[in-house]
Amino acid sequence: MVLNNPDEGINTEQLRESLDQKIRQAEQKLAAVTTKIKQSQAEVDKLAQRNIANSTQIKEVKENTESYSSAAVRDIYDEALDAQQRLFVMRGQIDKLKSDQIHLQEIILELQDMAGFLSRTPLLEGGENELDAAEFIESVIQAQEVERKRLSNKMHDGPAQALANFILQVEIAQRLFDLDIDQARDELDQLKANANSTFTKVRDFIFELRPMMLDDLGLIPTLRHYFEAFKEQNELEVHFTASGTERRLESYLEIMIFRALQELVSNAARHSGANTVRAHIDISEDRVAVDVEDDGKGFNPEQALEGSMGIKVIKERVDILGGEFSIDTAIGQGTRIGFSIPFSTEEQDVFA
């Protein structure tokens, strides 16, 4: 591997142009999603007013039942149910659009960080690991899409389903207040417990999407917090250690390393059948090294680099940043994945 060889390998200008194009495309999608959110919110506001009017009418029916025919009562209740269901669906659509909005904002930030990094840092060129610019950018986007789908499924199966249950519990409690006040209180107590549980899940999803700690406290404290939470959520022994100097790195490097560790440890939990995972990070004067090891069933490393979008993108990011990447595994044995990346020595120690 050599740095800054202008005659072979990846074209720096081509990569920058590809990055700019991807940023523009993401910004266009973001603008379209933002417009849809505004339009959907306006519809939700109308449906909310309609629900208020329906509630008022239902109250009137209850107080003056003799003034309404059975058909009229049925129509009023059907109208209220239809409006309530449409409101629930529209709110679900807004939640998905907002998730898309956050995802696109994250893509734009990451691509902008990449572009900024390229303007300040020599780019890996030539050698066996040379990369095609468009292919690299596309693989990054595809990996993000895989993660987006995973989080979307988790959101649908978790908080979204819980919110649907909340609505049913509220309706049950409302009916029980006129029949059995004690049972109504029990329903509300259960609703509160479920809401607290769902809030915790939503907070975890937000952390996975974009941990604010990473911006405020840096890489090592964020990793410690992440692995502590990961141990609580998974039946897996996870040991995280850090050595060297705790310093702030380039924002892009911190995000890349956090995402890489997140991907590698999640892979071990989901696919390896491991009982124990050990993750280590070392930050020296001019290089950061990461090592993840598990005692799982292992895999074919060549197939993994072709079939696992996450591992493939990690390797490509490491290569393009002038680093080194290694996999030590085989079917029937554990796995060790490591990489190291050089960085500018101009960074200041945050704990100096």
Number of C-alpha atoms within 10 A of each C-alpha: 14 11 13 15 16 11 9 11 19 22 20 18 11 13 20 19 15 20 21 16 12 20 20 13 14 19 16 13 16 20 14 12 19 16 12 16 19 12 12 17 16 12 16 19 12 13 19 16 13 17 19 13 13 19 15 12 16 17 12 13 17 13 10 10 13 9 12 13 10 11 9 12 17 12 12 17 17 12 15 20 14 13 18 18 13 16 20 17 14 17 16 16 16 20 15 17 18 16 19 18 19 16 20 22 16 16 19 21 14 18 23 17 17 16 19 13 17 17 12 9 13 15 20 24 25 19 14 8 16 17 20 14 21 15 13 18 18 16 19 20 16 15 18 19 13 13 18 16 12 12 17 17 12 15 19 15 11 15 20 19 12 18 17 13 14 18 14 13 17 15 11 15 21 15 13 16 13 9 11 11 14 11 14 20 14 12 18 18 12 14 20 13 12 16 16 12 14 18 13 12 16 17 12 15 17 15 15 15 17 15 18 13 16 19 14 10 12 19 21 24 13 19 23 15 11 20 19 13 12 19 13 11 9 12 12 16 16 19 16 16 13 15 12 12 16 18 18 19 21 14 16 18 21 18 19 16 23 18 17 21 21 16 16 22 21 14 15 24 22 10 12 19 16 20 14 16 22 16 22 16 22 17 21 16 15 12 14 20 20 19 20 21 23 26 18 21 17 21 18 13 18 9 9 14 16 10 11 13 18 22 21 18 22 23 22 21 23 21 22 21 22 22 20 16 19 13 20 15 19 13 12 12 15 20 23 19 17 19 21 22 21 18 20 12 11 9 13 10 12 12 8 7
